[in-house]
Structure formats: C-alpha cells, structure tokens
Amino acid sequence: MIAPLALAVPVAVACVSAWADDDVPGSQPPVSAASVASAASQEQPQTPPPMATQTQGSAPAQAQRPAGLAALAVERQDGALQLSVQLDFSLPSAVRQALVKGVPVYFIAEASIVHPRWYWTDQQLGQARRYWRLSYLPLTRRWQLASSSEPLPEEGIGIGLTQHYNSLDSALAALQRITGWRVADAAALEDGGRQILAFSFRINTAQLPRALQIGMTGQSDWRLRIEQHMDLAQIPRVQSAQDAAP
C-alpha cells in the first residue's frame, strides 16, 4: 500500500498549484514582446493616406489665367478714330458647361472718349458699343459667333455678321480680336486738351435665362470683365495710309 500513496501525492500537489495560479490576485501568465508591440500598434491612431490630387484617366486641372488686354491701339482713318484691341482671357468652366448644354452666352464691349473738365461734368466726345452672341450647335457640332453694333436678340439671327467655327478655341480667338472699330469722329477730337479712352468688355448676364441668372448669385465664374482707362496720348497710334502719304 505504500507505493500507491507515493504516486498520488504529486498529482494532488500539481492540482493545487494550477488552482493557485488561476485564482491568486496579481498572478498573470508571462507576456511576450511581440504581444506588447501588437497591442501598442492597435492603440496608436492610424494616419490616413494622402488624398490623390488627380484620379487615373481624369484631365489635369488648368489654372484660369487673369483676363486682360494683350494690345490696344488707335488709328485715325476715313475721318474717324478707330480702335483695335486684342483681348486675353479664358472662359470659366461654368460658362463652358452652359455653352455645351445649348445656352448662348452674350458679350458686350463699350468704348467712350471723354474730355475731363474740373469745372463741369466730363465732355463726351464719342461712344460706341459692340455685341456678340456665342452659341453651340449640337446638330452640326459647330460653334456660332454673331456680332453686331446693335443688341442681338435672344431668338433669331438679328442684324450683323454670323460666322461658324469647328472649335471653341477658334471662336474665342475671333471674339478676342477687335479691329477697325470706329468709336468717334476725328473732327470731335481736334479741339485738343486731355482725352481719356474708357474701354470695357464683359459677359452680358442680363440676356441669360432667368433661371441661370438666379443660380449664378455669388458665383465668380460669370463675372468676366475687362476694364481699361487710358490717355489717348499714351496709347500707341497706328499710322494710317493718309498719314503715311507725303
């Protein structure tokens, strides 16, 4: 009977040791270094990946250049003061989208010559306006540009010149070039004195559809405007055929 008792004692001791390790406060199994590193990585906030500036297959965003005048010159010819202007601007994306959807866009240029007077209101020596209507024709996929010295109607062709172009860039190139524009009679400028030329070019938002006018409130895309005030003595003068004749 002595041998069986010797075998039972170690088993009982092992059971007591296992029960003590589970229930005694503060007693925990050993922790490995890998488990500590894994827990630290889970608690640390994850940094989001940088956002892509351009998705694959999308066109690169083009910065819109500021609108302005590339050239301006005057010429005295046929008894009148004629103005030649080269505009420099790009259409905002909102205007381009409206054109593609079939909405015509109207432009207006104004030029006036005044004689400043400190003792009274400025004297008006000459004034002229020019109007354009740019539209897209989806059936022919061509661009139509109508120009006139009178306001163009919202429907119909109106009085003026109408030209067609295969691309928007070609139509804009024609729109930005003004040559031989008669703004005043030469006889009205013979009195001398200081003479100021005021030139402006803008989108005529008053002729846009009413719903579009309401929706463009607060949008800068439709505020395309070019203004310039210059002394006629400072503007390069183009020599006319009459001036070149001996």
C-alpha positions in Angstrom: 0.0 0.0 0.0 3.0 2.4 0.3 3.7 2.6 -3.4 0.2 3.8 -4.4 0.3 6.6 -1.8 3.6 7.9 -3.2 2.1 8.2 -6.7 -1.0 10.1 -5.5 0.8 12.9 -3.7 2.4 14.6 -6.7 -0.9 14.7 -8.6 -2.6 16.5 -5.7 0.2 19.0 -5.5 0.0 19.7 -9.2 -3.7 20.3 -9.0 -3.3 22.7 -6.1 -0.6 24.6 -7.9 -2.7 25.1 -11.0 -5.7 26.3 -8.9 -3.5 28.8 -7.1 -2.1 30.3 -10.4 -5.6 31.0 -11.7 -7.2 32.5 -8.6 -4.5 34.4 -6.8 -4.8 38.1 -7.4 -1.9 39.7 -9.4 -0.8 36.4 -10.8 -0.7 36.6 -14.7 0.9 34.5 -17.3 4.1 35.9 -18.8 3.6 38.4 -21.7 5.8 38.2 -24.8 7.4 41.2 -26.5 5.5 40.5 -29.8 2.1 40.8 -28.0 3.2 44.1 -26.4 4.2 45.6 -29.8 0.9 44.4 -31.4 -1.2 46.0 -28.6 0.7 49.3 -28.9 0.2 49.4 -32.7 -3.6 48.9 -32.2 -3.9 51.7 -29.7 -1.9 54.2 -31.8 -4.2 56.3 -34.2 -3.7 55.4 -37.8 -2.6 58.2 -40.1 -4.9 58.4 -43.2 -3.1 58.1 -46.6 -2.7 61.3 -48.6 -5.5 62.1 -50.9 -4.8 61.8 -54.6 -4.9 65.1 -56.4 -5.9 63.5 -59.7 -7.6 60.2 -60.5 -6.4 58.0 -63.2 -7.8 58.9 -66.6 -9.0 62.4 -65.5 -7.9 65.5 -67.3 -5.4 67.8 -65.4 -6.9 70.9 -63.9 -6.0 74.1 -65.8 -5.5 77.3 -63.9 -7.6 80.1 -65.3 -5.4 83.0 -66.3 -6.5 86.5 -65.4 -8.4 88.4 -68.0 -6.8 91.5 -69.5 -5.7 93.4 -72.6 -2.9 92.0 -74.7 -2.8 95.0 -77.1 -4.7 98.3 -77.7 -4.0 100.8 -80.5 -5.9 103.7 -82.1 -5.9 104.9 -85.7 -7.3 108.0 -87.5 -8.7 106.8 -90.8 -11.6 107.9 -93.0 -12.4 110.8 -90.7 -12.8 108.6 -87.6 -10.9 107.3 -84.7 -10.7 103.5 -85.0 -9.8 101.2 -82.2 -8.0 97.9 -82.4 -8.0 95.6 -79.3 -6.6 92.2 -78.6 -8.2 90.6 -75.5 -6.7 87.9 -73.4 -9.0 85.7 -71.3 -10.2 82.1 -70.9 -13.8 81.1 -70.3 -14.5 79.7 -66.8 -15.7 76.2 -66.5 -19.3 77.2 -65.6 -19.5 79.2 -68.8 -18.2 76.4 -70.9 -20.6 73.9 -69.4 -23.5 76.3 -70.1 -22.4 76.6 -73.8 -22.2 72.9 -74.3 -25.7 72.5 -72.8 -27.0 74.8 -75.5 -27.2 78.1 -73.6 -26.0 81.1 -75.7 -23.6 83.5 -74.0 -23.7 87.2 -74.8 -20.8 89.6 -74.6 -20.7 93.4 -74.9 -17.8 95.8 -75.4 -18.0 99.6 -74.7 -15.7 102.3 -75.7 -16.0 106.0 -75.0 -13.8 109.1 -75.2 -14.2 112.0 -72.8 -12.6 115.3 -72.2 -12.2 115.7 -68.4 -13.3 119.1 -67.0 -12.6 120.1 -63.4 -15.3 122.9 -63.5 -18.1 120.8 -65.0 -19.0 117.2 -66.0 -16.8 115.5 -68.5 -17.4 116.2 -72.1 -18.5 113.2 -74.2 -16.5 113.1 -77.5 -17.5 109.7 -78.7 -19.1 106.4 -77.7 -19.6 103.0 -79.3 -20.8 99.5 -78.4 -20.4 96.1 -79.9 -22.3 93.0 -79.2 -21.6 89.2 -79.6 -23.5 86.0 -79.1 -21.6 82.8 -78.8 -23.5 79.5 -79.1 -23.0 75.8 -79.7 -25.0 73.9 -82.4 -25.3 70.3 -81.3 -26.6 69.0 -84.7 -23.6 70.2 -86.6 -21.2 70.2 -83.6 -20.0 73.7 -84.6 -19.7 77.0 -82.8 -21.6 80.1 -84.0 -20.4 83.6 -83.3 -22.7 86.5 -84.2 -21.5 90.1 -83.9 -23.3 93.4 -84.4 -23.3 97.1 -83.4 -26.9 96.6 -82.2 -28.1 94.4 -79.4 -28.6 90.9 -80.6 -32.0 89.3 -79.9 -32.3 86.2 -77.8 -34.0 84.4 -80.6 -33.2 84.7 -84.3 -30.1 85.9 -86.1 -30.6 89.6 -85.9 -28.7 92.3 -87.8 -25.0 91.6 -88.0 -22.3 89.1 -89.1 -22.6 85.4 -88.2 -19.7 83.1 -88.6 -19.2 79.4 -87.8 -16.1 77.6 -86.3 -15.1 74.0 -85.8 -13.8 74.5 -82.3 -14.5 76.7 -79.3 -10.9 77.9 -79.3 -11.3 79.2 -82.9 -14.5 81.0 -82.0 -12.8 82.6 -78.9 -9.9 83.7 -81.0 -12.3 85.7 -83.3 -14.1 87.0 -80.3 -11.0 88.4 -78.6 -9.8 90.3 -81.7 -11.4 93.7 -82.5 -10.0 95.6 -85.5 -11.0 98.8 -87.1 -13.7 99.7 -84.6 -15.0 103.2 -85.2 -15.6 104.9 -81.8 -15.5 108.6 -82.5 -15.4 111.2 -85.3 -11.9 112.6 -85.9 -13.4 116.1 -86.1 -14.6 115.8 -82.5 -11.1 115.3 -81.3 -9.5 118.3 -83.0 -10.2 120.7 -80.1 -7.2 119.3 -78.2 -7.0 119.0 -74.5 -6.7 115.9 -72.5 -8.8 113.0 -73.9 -9.4 109.8 -72.0 -10.4 106.5 -73.6 -12.5 104.2 -71.4 -12.8 100.6 -72.6 -14.7 97.7 -71.1 -15.6 94.1 -72.1 -17.9 91.8 -70.1 -20.4 89.0 -70.2 -23.9 90.4 -70.6 -25.6 88.4 -67.9 -28.9 90.3 -68.4 -29.6 88.2 -71.6 -29.0 84.8 -69.9 -32.0 82.6 -69.0 -33.8 83.8 -65.9 -33.2 80.5 -64.0 -29.5 80.8 -64.7 -29.3 84.4 -63.5 -30.8 83.3 -60.2 -28.5 80.3 -59.8 -25.3 82.4 -60.5 -25.7 84.5 -57.4 -22.5 84.6 -55.5 -20.6 82.7 -58.3 -17.5 84.5 -59.7 -17.3 82.4 -62.9 -19.8 84.7 -64.6 -18.0 87.9 -63.6 -15.8 88.1 -66.6 -15.0 91.8 -67.0 -12.1 93.7 -68.6 -11.7 97.4 -68.0 -9.1 99.9 -69.1 -8.8 103.7 -68.8 -6.0 105.3 -70.8 -5.0 108.7 -72.0 -5.0 108.9 -75.8 -1.6 110.4 -75.7 -0.2 107.3 -74.1 -1.9 104.8 -76.5 0.3 103.6 -79.4 -1.1 105.2 -82.6 -1.2 103.1 -85.7 0.0 105.1 -88.7 -2.8 105.3 -91.3 -2.4 105.4 -95.1 -3.3 109.1 -95.0 -0.6 109.9 -92.5 2.0 107.9 -94.5 1.2 109.8 -97.7 3.7 112.6 -98.5 
